Amino acid sequence: MKTLLPLLALAPAMASAQAQKPNIIMLVADDLGYGDLSCYGTQLVHTPVTDSLAAHGLRFTNMHACASTSTPSRYGMLTGEYPFRRSGTNVAAGNAGTIIRPEQTTVADLMRAAGYATAAIGKWHLGLGSETGRQDWNDTLDVTPRDLGFDYHYIMAATADRVPCVYIEQGRVSQHDPDAPISVSYQQNFEGEPTGRDNPELLTKLRPSHGHDQSIVNGISRIGYMKGGGRALWRDEDIADSIVAHACGFIERHSSEPFFMYLCTNDVHVPRMPHERFRGLSEMGLRGEAILQFDWTVDQLCRTLRRLGLDEQTLILITSDNGPVLDDGYADRAEELCGTHRPWGPWRGAKYSAFEGGSAVPFIAYWPGGIGQGGVTDALCSLIDVPATLAQLVGVSVPHGAAPDSQQHLSTWLGRDRKPRPWAVSMAANRLVTLRTQRYKYIAPSKGGPMITWGPKIETGNAPVPQLYDLSTDVHEDHNVAAEHELLTKRMQNLLQTITGQ
């Protein structure tokens, strides 16, 4: 375990910001690409509410997730520990046991120590219960976000394409139906239960393009097997409405005290089945409509904050867990209808990849009481710094040994300066760890083919030789300059080995 980097003393310019004790909403989209928001340059889909927050806040052009897939990215964001340091941080099954240990300090623990009410709402995908595959979904789960610093939670156990397709509220299945007890397996189907593979006639809303052909819920087949659920089962079209309703309810209940909310949308993850009110509003089809639905979610939050008089004193951070993907398992025509839209923006690669498109994510900081309007920064930043930076903001110390990889960069996050992180690392789907500095990107030699093998048309970033890219002139990582800069390549290699301990 690394020793904790010392927290810097608050600069005088930040003292008043800390004294205000802002509410904090950490809004994390799912598979939303760097190029999916119109404030980042896209012309084929418009996100006016999110754009407005960027125009009245600070937009980051060099923020990096901790991984190019969901579970490890979220693990790093909440714990301040790089996911490659822990086994079991690959993409989690829906019946995975809790991946974050209750004894670990999370950003929610730090916020509670500062007197904040805390909540986790929406997608979770970090495991539940003390043992994988041993959860009793018809009773109270023994380990939940309550054990990780969250006073309240209303979450999806994993993600929308994995069973169980129910919400968990305060440790129990929300609206549990005793007449339809829930059983979950990732090993074998339950007798008599239809699947997308064997009963395609029951797929009334979406069909799989690869995988995702097991239990059927709401006319869509999923990963994993599930029996029961009854009235507790979600309808995909209503997921965004349910998440934002519970988020706004939490805000209303805690409007007179500081609160921290880790709010994770399902958009724009597969299966994409946004509410009917968005149908036909995007030429990019279901994926474009899901982006519009994400912007609607932002609008609902902002309306609630304004109605309660909390807008000026609330810091909203908007980001994504990793890069985008088009065909991720369902025949929703995302590739066909994408046209000239580039979800990954200027980068190469996408979700799962070691290239920049896998980890470069949008990031917007909005706080009328603490951030100036209309700023843009290209300073290198990382979501691993969420715990230390927010702890600095609210004036609490990170316990020794906690959040070991998290550094505080509050002045950069609030637009006080443009100081970059000295380096940032991210983990690809094959657990290959990459290294970024403000100017260069290093990818270590690795085995494996150049393309993802299970379905998505995405480059892995694998190569048998070291890769070094000068992003100041080659943002798309087209020209490997490792042979031309042998000394720099060796230094980057040594630094990465020091960081990873390998």
N, C-alpha and C positions, 0 to 999 in steps of 0.2 A: 504494500500500500504506500502510495506516495504521500509525502508530507504536504499539508495544506499550504498553498501560497498565501502569504500574509495579506490581509485586507488593507487597502489604503485608507488613510483618514479622509473624511469628507472635505472636499474643497469648499471654501466659503460660498461660492456661487450655488452650491447644491444644498446648503444648510436649510434654506427656506423651503426648498422642494421636499426635503425629508420631513420637515416639521408639519407639512400639510397631510402627511400620512395618506397618500392617495389610495383609493381602491385600485385593484389590479385585475384586469381580465386578460388572461393568456389564451388567445383564440387560435387554435391549431386546426387548419384544414387538413384534409386527407388526400394525398396524391395531387394536390394543387401545384401546378408547375410555375416556375419563375416567369414564364411568358403567358400565363393564363389570365392575368389581370390587365385591364386596359391602362392602368397607370404604369405598367411595365411595357407598354408599347403595342399590345395586340389591337387589331382593328376589327376582328371578326366576332368578338364578344365584348359587351360593355358592362362594367361593374362600377356604376356611378357612386354608390355609397362608399365603397372601399376606396375609390379614387379620391373622394372628398376628404377622407381621413388622412390619406397620404398628402394631399395638397395643404392640409392644415396641421400636418405633423412632420415626421421624418421618414423618408423612404431609403431603405438600404439596398445596395446593388451587389453586395459581396458577403451576404450572410450564408452560413453553411450549417446544415443539419449534421447530427452526430453519426448518421448512417443513411444509406440510400434505401432502406426499408423501414417499415413502421415500428415494430417492437423495439429494436435496438435504438432507434432515433429517440423514441419517447423515454426509454430507460435513461439515456444520457441526459436528456433535457430535465427530467425530474430529480435525478440523483446527483448530477454533476460528476459522474464517473463514466469514463468511456466504456461503451458496451463490449469492446474487444477484451476488456479485463475480466469479464464474467462469462462463464459457459452458460448455455441456456438462453442467450439473448438473440437467437435467431427469430424469424417470424413465428409467433406463438400460435398453437392450436387453440381452438375455442375452449377446450377443457384443460388448458395448462394451469399448473399451480402458480401461485404468486411468484413473480420473478424478482421483484424488489423485496428484499428481506425487511421484515418489520423493524429490525434494529437499525437499519440504514436511515440516515437523515435525508429527507426529501425537501424540496422547495416548500411544500405545504407545511412541514414541521417548522421551517424557519418562519413562515408567515404566521403560524399560530403563536410562536414565541414572541412575535411582535404585536400580538393582540388582535390578529385578523381572524374573522370567520372564514372558513375555507371550504371549497367545493370542487369536486370532479364531476363533470357532466358531459355525456356524449360517448364517443368511442374511447375504449380503455386499452384493450389488446396487450395487457401486461400480466395476465393470469389472475386467477382468483382461487382462494382456498389453499390449504397447506400442502395438498398433494395433487399431482397431475392425475386426472381421470378418476379421482375419488370424491368429487364434489357431490353433495346431495342437493340437487337443484330444487327440491321441494321443501327445504328447510333453510335455516339461517346458515350462510357460509361462514366458516371459521376464520378466514383471513380475507379482508376486503380493504378498499381504500381508507376505511376508518382507522386501520392499523398503520397507515402510511401518512397520517397527518391531515386527512380530509374529514372535516366534521360532517359533511353531507356528500352523498354520491347518488347519481342517477346515470347509469352507464350501460353501454352495450358490453357484454362479456368480452368479446373480441372485436370483430368487425362484421360488416354486413354480409360478406360472402361466406362466413363460417357460422356453424351452429354453436351454441343455442341462440335462436333468433328471438330473444326476449331481453327486456331491460332488467337490471339489478338496481334496486333502490334500498339503501341502508341495509345491505347484506342479504336481501331476499328478492326473489323474482317479483317484479311489480305486477299487480293484478293476477297473482298466481291462481290458477284454476285447479282446485282439488279434484275435479272430475276428469282432468286430463294431466295426470302426473308426468313430469318431464324425465326422460332418460336421454343421455348423450354418450356417443361413442365415436372415437376416431379410428377404431379397429374394424368393426363389422356392423352391418345393418341390423335393424330389429325386424323380426319376422313380420311379414305382411306390409311393411312400410314401403311406399313407392320411392323410386329414385329417378333422377333425370336421365340416367343411362338406360334404365329398363322401361321407363314410362314417359317418353317424350311427349305423348299426347296431353299430359298434365301440365306442360310448361306453357302456360297461357300468356306470360308477360315477357320473359327473356329465355333464350336458349344458350347453353354454354358453347364457347368456341374452342376451349381446351380446358380439361379438368372441370371443376365446379359442377359435377354431374351426380351428386349424391342426394341427400334428403331434399325434398321439395317443400318450400314454405312460400306462400303468397304467389304461387305460379312460377317460382324461380328456384332452380336447383342450386345447392350450396356445396361447400366443402364440409365433410363430416356427416354423421348420422344422428338423427334426432327423432324422438317419439314423444307425442303429447304436446302440451303447451296451451292448447285451447285459446281462451280469450287473452292470454298473456302474449301470444305471438304478435310481433309487429307487422304492420303493413308498410312496405318500403316507401310508398308515396308519402307517408306521414312521419317518417323518421325526423326530418328537419324540423317540422312543426313541434314534435314532442320534445326534442332537445332544447329548442329555443324557449318553449313554454316553461320548462323546468329551470332554465337559466334565468329567465326574467322573474320567475317566482322566487328564486333564491335572492336575487337583487332586491326585490321588494321586501322580503323578510328581514334583510340585513341593511336596509338603506340608512339606518341611523348609526352604524358602526363600520369600521373599515373591513373590507372583504377582499379575498383573493379567490378567483375562479379560474380553474383549468378547464377550459371549454373546448371540446373537440368535436367538430362536425364530422358527418359521414361523407359529405361531398368533398372531392369528386370521385371517391372510391367506387369500385364495382361491388355489386350490381347497381348500375345507375338507373334509378327509377324515381325521378323527382316528382313532386306533387303535380297534379293535373293542371294547376293554375299556370305552370311554366311550359306546358306542351305547345310546340309550334313556335316558340319565341326565339329560338336560335337556329340558324342555318346549319350548325354543327350537331344538331340532333340532341340525344339524351345527355351527352357529356357537356355540351354547351349549356343546356338547360340546368344541369347540376351546378355549373359555375354561377349562373344567374340566381339559383336558389341559395348558394353560399352568400352572395351579395345581399340577398333578402334577409338572411340570418343576421348579417351585420346591421342592416337597417332596423330590424326588430330590437336588437340590443340598444342601439343608439336612441331610438324612440323612448325606450323604457328609462334610460339614463336621463334624458332630457325631461321627461315627465316627472321624474323624482328629484330633479334639480341636482343630479350627480355628475353631469357631463364634465364640468370644469375640474372636478377632483378625482377623475378616474383615468388611469393609464390603461390604454388598450394596446396590446401587442398582437399583431396579426401575422401569422406565418403558416408554414406547411411542414409536415413531418419528413418529407423527402421529395424527390423529383417526380415528374408526371409519367403516366403510362397511358397508352391508347387502348390496345386490345389486351386486357388483363384477365381474360377468361370468359367473356360474354360477347355474343354476337349482337352488339349494339351499334354497329356501323361507325364507331368512333374513328377508325382509320380512314374509312371511305369519305366521311363528311368533314374531315379536318381541313381539307383544302390547303390554303397557304398559311394557316395558323401554325405557329411553332410553340407548343406548350412548354418546351424547355428553354425558350428564349434563344439567346445567342450561343448557348453551350452545346457541347457534344455529349451524347449519352442521355440517359433518362433514369427513372426508378430502377433499382437493382445494380446500376453501373458504377464502376470506379471513376468514370469520367465526370466532369463537373455537373452535367445534367442530372446526375443522381443525387447530389447533395446541395447544390446551389438552390436556395429557396427564397421566395419573396419574404420580406420582413418590413412591417410598417409599425412605427411607434407614434401613438396619438395621445396627447395629454395637454389640453389647453392651458392648464395651470402650471405646466412645467416644461413644455417643449415648444419652441418657436415654429412658425408656419413655413411650409413649403420647402423644407430642407431635403437634400439628397446627399448621401455619403457613400463613398466606395471603399471605406475602411474595412479590412478583413475582420469578420466577426464570426462567432460560433454559438450555436444554441446550447453548447455544454456550459456556457457561462450564465444561464438563467438563474441557478441557485445563488451564486456569489453576488451577481449584479443586483438581483432583487433584494437580497439580504442587506447589501450596502444602502439601497434606496430607503428601506424601512428602518434601518438603524439597529440591526441585530448582528451578532457575531456568528460566524459559522463554527460549530464545534470542531476541535482538533481532530483531524482524520476524516471528517465528513466532506462530501463534495470534493474529492481529492484532485480532480482535473479542472474544476471550475475556477475561473478568474473573474474578478470584478472589473467591468469596463463601463461603469455607469456614465462617466462623462461622455463617452462615445455614443452610448445608447440614447442619451438625452440630447445629443447634438451640441454639447459644450465644446467638443473638439473632434478631430478626425483621426485620433490615434488608433492605428490598427492593432489587432492581436498579432503577436510575433509569429504565430503559426496556427494552423487549424488542421485537425485530422478528421477523417470520416471513414466509416467501414462499409464496404460494398456487400452485396448479397452473399458472396463467397467468403466473407470475413477478411478480404484483402483490405488493408489499411493504407490510405493515401495521405499525403502531406501537402498542405498549401502554405505558402507565404504570400505576402501581398502581391508579389510578382510571379512566382514560379509554382508549378504543380509537379510533384514527384509521385510516380507509381512504381513500386518495386516489381521486379520480375515475378511472374506467377505462372502456374500451370493452368490448364483449361483452355477451352476454345474461345474464339473471338465473339461469339454470340450466345445469348441466353438460349438454353436448350428446351425449356418446357413450354414455350408458346410465344411470349412477346418478342417482337422484332427489335431487340435492343442489344447494343454492343456491351460486352462485359467490361472492357478495358484491360483484359488479360493480355500479356505478352511475355515471351521468354527472356526479354532483355529489359534493362531499366528504361523508364520513360521520364523525360523531363520536358516540360512545356513552358515557354515564356509567354504568359498570358497578357503581358503588356502589348504584344504584337500579334499573338496567335491565340485569341480567345476561344477558338474552336478546337484547340488541341490537335492540329493537323500535322505539325512538324516536330518530331522528337529530336531535341537538340542535346540529348545526353552525351553523345559522342563528341560534340563540339565543346562541351563544358564538363570535362571529366572531374575536375576538382570540385565544382559546385555540386555535381551529381553525387559525388562521394560524401560531401558534407550533408546533403539532404538525406542520404541513406543512413549516415551515422546518427543524425538527429532523430529520424524516425525510429531507429533501433533503440535509441535512448528512451524515447517516449513510450514505446511498446514494451520495452524490457526484453526484447528478443535479439 
